[in-house]
Amino acid sequence: MCGIFGYANYGLCSDTHKVLDILVNGLRRLEYRGYDSAGLAINGTSPADVVIVKAVGSVDNLESSVNKLQQTRFEQPVQLPYHVGVAHTRWATHGAPSVFNSHPHTSDSSGQFVVVHNGIITNFKPIKEMLTSKHFEFDSDTDTEVIAKLLKYLYDTVRENGEKLTFPRLVMHLVHAIDGAYALLIRSTVYPNELVACKVGSPLVLGLKPAEREHISVIRSSARDSHLGKKTPARIPSAEELSIDGFDGVEYFLSSDASALIEHTDKVVYFEDDDLVHIRSDGHLRMYNTGDSETTRGIASNRTIATLDMELEQIMKGSYPHFMLKEIYEQPESLLQTMRGRVLINSQSENKTNALQIKSDVHLGGISQRLSDFKRSSRIIFVACGTSFHSCIAARQVMEELTELPVTIELASDFIDRRTPLFRSDVCVFVSQSGETADTLEALRYAKKCQALTVGVVNVVGSSIARITDCGVHLNAGAEIGVASTKAYTSQIITIVIFALQLSLDSRSKQVRRKEIHDALLALPALVKKTLTDLDEHMKAIAQRLRDNTSILLFGRGYQYATCLEGALKIKELSYIHTEGIHAGELKHGPLALIDENMPVILFASQDACANKVQNALHQLMARGGISNMIIIGTEGDSNLEAFRDKAQLVLVPQTVDCLQCVLSIIPMQLLSYHLTVARGLNVDQPRSLAKSVTVE
C-alpha cells in the first residue's frame, strides 16, 4: 500500500524533463500496489527552490499536471549538475483522498523540509498536539505532515540553542521521536541537494548506478532525541563512504519495490529496519543504523549490494490487455520455475524384490540445513493473510498426512490479537507473496520472541520475511503485478506440497503416496496449460450470464474448500459481486436458507475421498431449486456428473492426484473472475480500495 520513489543524480548535468519522466515512470511501476492520489517534488532553479506537483486519482492525472508544469515553468529544460526528486502514490489511511492530503508534504510554505512516507505513524496525535501548541498549522489530515513539521521544529529548536546539525543527525532525532511503521524519503532546502532515506517496518530498496563495490558499510548510531526527553545523539562517527572511482557521475534510485528499479539498474541494497541512508550534496553516500543494541543484535555490519534476478519484460503486460490475464497464462511456466531443481526426475527405483528404494525425490535447499529441527518439532503453524491463507488451507491436509504432525492455519491478524502460546518445539511458516505483509511480519516478530523455528515462503527475494526468518523457500514464480494473486497462489500450494514431501522423505510407510504426488507434480504444468486452453472461452460465456447478479455462493469440501474460499475472494475483490465460499458440510447450518432458483451456485465436485458427501450436498441444493442456476466444476471422466449435464452448467478440468486437484480447479475461477470484471467494465488490475502489498495494518 502506497509507493515511494526517489531519484538523485550528481555530475551528470541532466535536465528537469528527464528527472520528471523518471519519477513519473517510477510511480507507474508502483501502481499495482494500489493508490488514490500521487505527487512529486523536484529541484527548482535555485537551491532554496522546490517544485511540488500533486494530483488526485491516477498517475495519468499527475502526468498531465507535470506536462503543464513543463510547458510553463520548465518550458526550457533546466540543466543542473545535480537533481534530487521524490515521488509518491498515496493510499488513504489518515484523511480522505485529496490534493491537500496527497504527498509530498512540507514543513511550511517555503518547502524547507519535504517528505514522502509509506506506512503509519502511530503516535502522530500527541506529536501533532505538541506542534499545535507551538503554533504550527496543519493543512492536511495525514500523519505524514506531522513528520515534516516535526523536522522543522527540531531544526529550529537546535539552531536556537546554538547547535548545528547535519542532515542525517537531524533525521536521527526525528526517527527516535516517532513510532510506527514507515519508509521515508526526505529532502530539504536547508541541506540543498542532499537526500535522506530511512525505514522501520516498511520496505525500501536502494538502487545504485554504477555500483563497483560488493557492500556498503553500516555506521552504528543509537542516538536519542534530547528535545523529546531522551538522550542527545552523540557525534556521528566517521566511516568509509560509498564513492564512485573517478566520479564521472552517479545515480541513486529509491523505491518501495525493486520492480520499479530494474529498468535503471540491477544493483540494489535492501534496507534493514532502522537503516538510514544519507546522500550528500557531492554524491557520496553513507549508511547508518539507528536501532538500539537489542534491535540491531544479529544484524550484519554491512549491506550487500545484490544483483536483481529480474527482467523488465516480467513487469510489462506484453500483448495481454491486463497483468492478471498475463499472469494467469504464465502459470504453466511459473509452476515449472517453482519446481525446477526441487522436484527431481528418476529419483526412485524398485529392486528385484519389488521393495522401493528410497532416494531423494525433492530438494528444498532453503530448508535442507534445518531438517533435523523440523523432525524434532511437535506441530506446524502456518500464518498468512488473504490468498496466501487460502493456499495454506489447500495444502494443510497433505502436510498433516505426510508428516503426521498437527498442522494449524492462522490468519495473521487473529494470531496477533490472540498472542497464541508458542514453544521452541513449534515450526511457524509465514507465507506471503510480497514478503512485506504487515500483519504477517508482526506475527513473525512475535514468533521470533517465542523462539519458535520460523520459515518464510515468499515470492520476493530480499523481502523482510525472507531476511528475518530462520530459513525459507522462494516461490520463483516471477514478478506478480496484478493486485489479484493468481500464479503466486498456485506456486504457494505446490511449494508447501514439496515441503511436505521433503519432511516425509525418510518415512518408509509414505513412499508409495509420495511417489504418486511426486509424479503428479511433474505432470501438473501441462495439465494447467490444457485447462487454460480448454476453458477460457467457456468461462467467458459463463461470465456474461453472471455479470448482473448481486450474489454468488461457492460450495466444496476436502481439498476443494480452499478453492471455494479463493474463488470467492477473486470474484468479490475484482467484480464487486458479493460472493461467499462455504464448506459444503455447513450447508444445513445456515447457508441452505439462501438457496432458491435465482441464487447462482458454484459447486466443486472432485473424484476424491469427499465425492459421496459432495454428491449429497448437490442433491440438497437441487431439492431447493439450486440446480437451475448451478455451475459444477468437476473432473474429466467422472460418470457421476453425467446425470447433471442437462440440468446444470458443467465445467470439467483434467484429473490429477487429490492434493493437487485444487491447482487445476482454481484455474476456471481465475478466468471467471477476470471475465466477470471485464464484462462489468471494471479495472482488473486496480480494484477499488485494494493494494497488492498490504504494508500497513
VORO-258280 format. One line per field, with one value per residue (C-alpha): y, x, z. Coordinates in steps of 0.05 Angstrom, whole numbers. Layout:
BEGIN
Y [Y; ...]
X [X; ...]
Z [Z; ...]
// end
This chain:
BEGIN
Y [0; 68; 71; 117; 131; 174; 194; 233; 245; 280; 300; 283; 352; 325; 367; 373; 340; 276; 275; 286; 229; 182; 200; 192; 127; 102; 114; 76; 16; 21; 30; -43; -31; 9; 84; 141; 201; 217; 272; 290; 343; 364; 419; 488; 536; 554; 515; 548; 529; 465; 448; 404; 374; 334; 302; 261; 197; 161; 173; 196; 256; 271; 266; 316; 365; 352; 366; 433; 448; 433; 479; 537; 537; 489; 506; 507; 447; 469; 437; 423; 383; 351; 333; 307; 284; 246; 218; 181; 144; 151; 102; 138; 117; 184; 234; 226; 226; 299; 345; 371; 300; 277; 271; 302; 340; 402; 434; 504; 545; 551; 475; 476; 401; 356; 286; 225; 168; 96; 70; 94; 138; 111; 169; 225; 253; 272; 300; 340; 367; 387; 422; 457; 484; 512; 549; 502; 500; 438; 436; 362; 306; 260; 232; 247; 323; 315; 287; 347; 397; 359; 363; 438; 443; 401; 440; 508; 486; 461; 523; 568; 531; 550; 479; 459; 392; 351; 325; 252; 273; 315; 255; 212; 260; 250; 174; 167; 212; 175; 106; 60; 32; 77; 86; 158; 200; 270; 328; 399; 468; 476; 418; 430; 372; 322; 264; 221; 155; 111; 55; 15; -39; -16; -39; 5; -12; 29; 23; 46; 63; 49; 3; -20; -49; -112; -80; -16; -8; 10; 60; 44; 103; 90; 164; 190; 257; 305; 351; 298; 278; 227; 222; 270; 239; 230; 258; 215; 173; 178; 118; 96; 128; 95; 133; 122; 118; 177; 203; 212; 215; 174; 159; 134; 105; 90; 52; 12; -45; -69; -78; -2; -2; -57; -12; 33; -14; -85; -67; -57; -55; -77; -34; -68; -38; 25; 35; 107; 128; 197; 220; 282; 342; 316; 249; 207; 160; 137; 86; 85; 40; 78; 19; 4; -55; -101; -87; -89; -153; -203; -151; -150; -91; -81; -87; -130; -98; -151; -164; -167; -231; -198; -175; -113; -157; -192; -128; -109; -133; -151; -169; -181; -128; -137; -161; -210; -247; -249; -279; -330; -354; -354; -409; -468; -434; -407; -476; -504; -450; -464; -538; -530; -563; -582; -638; -687; -737; -812; -809; -876; -947; -1017; -1074; -1148; -1160; -1103; -1063; -989; -958; -891; -836; -761; -741; -669; -618; -551; -520; -464; -512; -572; -548; -546; -614; -641; -584; -599; -671; -651; -605; -620; -580; -536; -470; -433; -358; -316; -267; -268; -311; -337; -360; -399; -433; -457; -486; -520; -556; -569; -638; -667; -635; -670; -735; -739; -711; -739; -674; -628; -571; -507; -448; -379; -313; -267; -212; -261; -295; -227; -210; -275; -278; -353; -392; -415; -460; -476; -542; -505; -492; -428; -419; -349; -346; -280; -264; -198; -217; -150; -162; -121; -169; -229; -191; -173; -246; -266; -219; -249; -319; -299; -273; -340; -375; -418; -441; -392; -408; -359; -376; -314; -293; -232; -244; -197; -182; -171; -240; -273; -237; -245; -318; -373; -407; -408; -420; -372; -387; -367; -353; -288; -218; -214; -145; -156; -140; -205; -260; -318; -351; -338; -376; -439; -435; -429; -492; -534; -505; -527; -595; -602; -580; -638; -687; -663; -672; -743; -765; -819; -845; -914; -922; -859; -875; -900; -839; -794; -823; -812; -739; -731; -758; -715; -653; -666; -673; -612; -555; -590; -601; -527; -508; -554; -526; -455; -474; -513; -467; -394; -383; -427; -384; -321; -344; -361; -293; -260; -299; -279; -207; -176; -220; -189; -253; -319; -378; -428; -497; -551; -593; -630; -603; -561; -520; -475; -468; -442; -390; -368; -368; -326; -277; -269; -254; -206; -166; -156; -155; -127; -181; -207; -278; -329; -392; -442; -511; -560; -594; -529; -529; -547; -499; -436; -428; -472; -416; -374; -425; -415; -416; -346; -356; -373; -432; -459; -529; -564; -639; -677; -752; -757; -782; -729; -746; -780; -724; -672; -712; -709; -634; -630; -666; -620; -559; -590; -600; -525; -505; -491; -533; -483; -433; -480; -488; -553; -554; -627; -672; -705; -776; -770; -812; -787; -718; -741; -743; -667; -647; -624; -593; -552; -520; -569; -545; -602; -599; -655; -703; -707; -731; -705; -657; -622; -621; -553; -524; -544; -526; -455; -440; -434; -389; -344; -339; -328; -272; -239; -243; -221; -159; -142; -154; -106; -52; -51; -44; -114; -95; -40; -59; -4; 3; -55; -59; -112; -106; -92; -60; -25; -56]
X [0; 28; 92; 152; 203; 264; 317; 382; 439; 505; 555; 511; 484; 415; 353; 289; 247; 287; 282; 207; 200; 240; 197; 130; 152; 176; 106; 76; 117; 86; 14; -2; 8; -57; -66; -116; -70; 1; 53; 126; 177; 240; 293; 273; 320; 357; 379; 324; 271; 229; 174; 116; 62; 2; -60; -119; -132; -86; -13; -41; -72; -5; 29; -20; -2; 72; 63; 31; 89; 138; 101; 102; 157; 204; 188; 262; 292; 336; 405; 434; 495; 452; 379; 341; 270; 219; 152; 94; 30; -17; -66; -112; -104; -109; -152; -193; -162; -149; -94; -83; -74; -30; 45; 96; 83; 121; 142; 120; 100; 172; 182; 241; 231; 195; 173; 143; 123; 97; 68; 32; 58; 21; 39; 24; -34; 7; 62; 11; -18; 51; 66; -1; 15; 79; 35; 46; -12; -32; -61; -79; -108; -49; 2; 57; 51; 69; 137; 153; 133; 169; 232; 226; 211; 273; 316; 293; 300; 371; 391; 363; 407; 467; 478; 487; 461; 479; 420; 427; 435; 371; 333; 360; 327; 263; 262; 272; 212; 163; 132; 100; 119; 150; 194; 215; 248; 266; 296; 308; 326; 367; 410; 408; 419; 421; 373; 359; 322; 304; 256; 225; 174; 160; 200; 254; 305; 365; 389; 459; 486; 543; 560; 631; 632; 602; 575; 561; 589; 539; 553; 520; 486; 434; 422; 362; 328; 340; 284; 233; 262; 312; 387; 423; 456; 530; 573; 563; 626; 667; 667; 683; 638; 610; 642; 649; 721; 735; 665; 642; 571; 527; 453; 414; 344; 300; 235; 185; 195; 254; 210; 210; 286; 301; 297; 350; 398; 403; 448; 408; 413; 355; 345; 341; 298; 329; 375; 385; 419; 448; 466; 510; 509; 573; 540; 575; 533; 534; 490; 474; 434; 397; 370; 388; 431; 371; 341; 408; 433; 448; 444; 504; 552; 547; 494; 507; 498; 454; 441; 368; 348; 292; 279; 240; 194; 170; 137; 107; 40; 67; 9; -41; -93; -83; -29; -78; -92; -18; -3; -60; -29; 41; 22; 48; 116; 113; 98; 157; 202; 177; 193; 258; 315; 266; 224; 275; 265; 281; 294; 263; 270; 249; 297; 288; 246; 200; 220; 220; 289; 285; 323; 316; 259; 253; 302; 287; 355; 328; 306; 353; 401; 345; 313; 336; 300; 237; 239; 241; 181; 114; 68; 69; 34; 22; 9; -16; -68; -116; -97; -35; -80; -122; -60; -42; -112; -105; -41; -57; -86; -27; 21; -15; -19; 55; 86; 35; 41; -16; -20; -57; -72; -75; -98; -41; -85; -123; -58; -31; -95; -94; -19; -27; 24; 85; 141; 211; 186; 138; 152; 118; 113; 99; 70; 67; 74; 108; 144; 124; 52; 47; 5; 47; 110; 84; 65; 135; 167; 124; 144; 218; 209; 179; 240; 199; 232; 210; 204; 188; 152; 155; 159; 204; 278; 306; 238; 231; 202; 257; 310; 280; 260; 309; 302; 255; 236; 227; 169; 208; 140; 166; 141; 67; 39; -37; -69; -109; -58; -60; 6; 34; -26; -14; 61; 49; 7; 59; 115; 81; 67; 141; 156; 112; 148; 215; 195; 170; 229; 253; 183; 181; 106; 94; 136; 80; 38; 98; 114; 42; 46; 117; 96; 33; 75; 117; 54; 19; 44; 20; -49; -53; -37; -92; -142; -127; -134; -199; -236; -221; -278; -324; -313; -320; -390; -409; -385; -434; -490; -469; -449; -514; -520; -512; -491; -457; -446; -389; -390; -338; -302; -237; -182; -234; -254; -194; -216; -283; -251; -201; -252; -299; -244; -225; -296; -312; -247; -249; -322; -351; -404; -418; -391; -382; -340; -375; -355; -406; -411; -441; -498; -551; -523; -549; -528; -585; -633; -602; -615; -670; -677; -647; -584; -522; -485; -416; -403; -335; -343; -277; -265; -234; -250; -304; -340; -400; -410; -407; -459; -504; -495; -512; -578; -596; -583; -626; -683; -684; -684; -609; -597; -628; -572; -515; -445; -410; -334; -314; -262; -260; -284; -329; -390; -428; -434; -464; -534; -529; -504; -573; -592; -530; -470; -412; -340; -291; -217; -165; -159; -96; -78; -126; -78; -62; -133; -144; -90; -130; -198; -177; -159; -232; -246; -188; -214; -286; -267; -225; -280; -334; -294; -282; -356; -376; -329; -283; -208; -180; -110; -131; -193; -220; -195; -146; -70; -21; 24; -11; 46; 4; -46]
Z [0; -21; -60; -55; -109; -105; -154; -145; -193; -187; -240; -299; -317; -337; -347; -307; -361; -355; -280; -283; -332; -287; -226; -263; -294; -226; -199; -257; -237; -168; -190; -176; -101; -100; -92; -95; -108; -129; -124; -133; -115; -153; -152; -174; -207; -143; -80; -40; -91; -92; -142; -119; -162; -136; -166; -142; -180; -228; -246; -313; -277; -245; -312; -341; -286; -298; -372; -356; -310; -366; -413; -363; -311; -346; -418; -429; -392; -335; -339; -269; -246; -192; -182; -121; -133; -91; -112; -80; -94; -34; -4; 44; 116; 152; 113; 50; -19; -37; -62; 9; 36; -22; -14; -15; 50; 70; 135; 114; 53; 30; 29; 77; 90; 41; 60; 25; 70; 65; 130; 192; 249; 310; 357; 308; 350; 412; 367; 328; 393; 416; 350; 350; 419; 388; 336; 278; 230; 191; 121; 117; 159; 148; 197; 146; 152; 226; 203; 160; 214; 269; 227; 224; 298; 315; 267; 293; 366; 357; 318; 373; 422; 380; 353; 282; 258; 197; 157; 180; 252; 247; 219; 275; 324; 283; 279; 354; 365; 321; 329; 278; 210; 158; 99; 89; 36; 59; 21; 47; 23; 86; 62; -13; -60; -2; 8; 69; 67; 126; 144; 200; 183; 112; 51; 19; -34; -58; -130; -150; -218; -225; -166; -163; -92; -62; 1; 39; 110; 163; 219; 285; 318; 372; 384; 422; 417; 474; 453; 468; 535; 510; 503; 457; 396; 402; 346; 284; 277; 214; 168; 98; 46; -15; -71; -146; -171; -216; -203; -274; -249; -204; -199; -139; -141; -81; -83; -43; -93; -133; -194; -203; -207; -257; -319; -288; -252; -227; -168; -105; -29; 14; 76; 144; 199; 228; 168; 147; 82; 72; 2; 7; -40; -72; -89; -36; 6; 78; 112; 187; 232; 287; 326; 398; 417; 424; 356; 319; 351; 296; 240; 195; 198; 123; 69; 8; -59; -92; -166; -185; -219; -258; -329; -349; -392; -328; -304; -372; -399; -467; -514; -458; -441; -367; -319; -288; -353; -369; -301; -306; -372; -343; -293; -333; -335; -264; -236; -275; -246; -176; -185; -223; -185; -129; -158; -184; -240; -238; -164; -144; -169; -149; -136; -153; -90; -110; -48; -60; -55; -20; -55; -53; -100; -77; -52; -20; -8; 35; 90; 80; 134; 186; 173; 240; 274; 235; 256; 329; 323; 355; 309; 247; 246; 180; 186; 127; 101; 43; -17; 20; 76; 26; -3; 66; 75; 7; 28; 101; 92; 54; 103; 161; 123; 105; 168; 218; 256; 277; 227; 243; 196; 227; 199; 217; 245; 290; 310; 333; 371; 410; 422; 419; 461; 422; 442; 418; 390; 343; 270; 245; 170; 145; 75; 36; -38; -25; 38; 67; 92; 156; 198; 177; 194; 263; 275; 253; 303; 358; 338; 339; 411; 430; 399; 352; 287; 233; 159; 103; 38; -5; -78; -69; -57; -5; 26; 101; 115; 74; 114; 184; 183; 204; 136; 78; 6; -52; -98; -161; -194; -225; -212; -199; -214; -216; -149; -151; -139; -189; -204; -134; -105; -146; -134; -59; -59; -95; -53; 11; -21; -38; 34; 59; 12; 39; 111; 98; 57; 106; 123; 90; 100; 59; -2; -47; -32; -40; -109; -131; -112; -140; -208; -208; -195; -257; -299; -270; -314; -377; -345; -326; -397; -423; -374; -397; -470; -460; -412; -427; -476; -435; -372; -413; -434; -363; -340; -388; -355; -285; -296; -269; -207; -138; -101; -116; -69; -76; -42; -34; 17; 28; -16; -53; 8; -4; -77; -53; -9; -61; -118; -76; -59; -132; -154; -98; -99; -175; -197; -132; -132; -62; -62; -7; -4; 41; 66; 37; 105; 133; 83; 134; 186; 154; 81; 55; 72; 16; -38; -89; -164; -171; -130; -172; -142; -159; -132; -134; -144; -149; -152; -83; -13; -6; -71; -39; 11; -44; -83; -22; -19; -93; -82; -24; -69; -124; -75; -61; -134; -136; -197; -245; -235; -217; -244; -226; -231; -235; -266; -334; -335; -274; -292; -231; -263; -329; -300; -288; -357; -380; -313; -294; -327; -325; -325; -327; -312; -320; -262; -220; -151; -98; -63; -129; -157; -126; -171; -232; -202; -186; -260; -283; -223; -241; -312; -289; -242; -297; -349; -300; -284; -357; -372; -317; -345; -284; -277; -270; -247; -199; -159; -115; -44; -52; -56; -79; -19; 48; 86; 140; 188]
// end
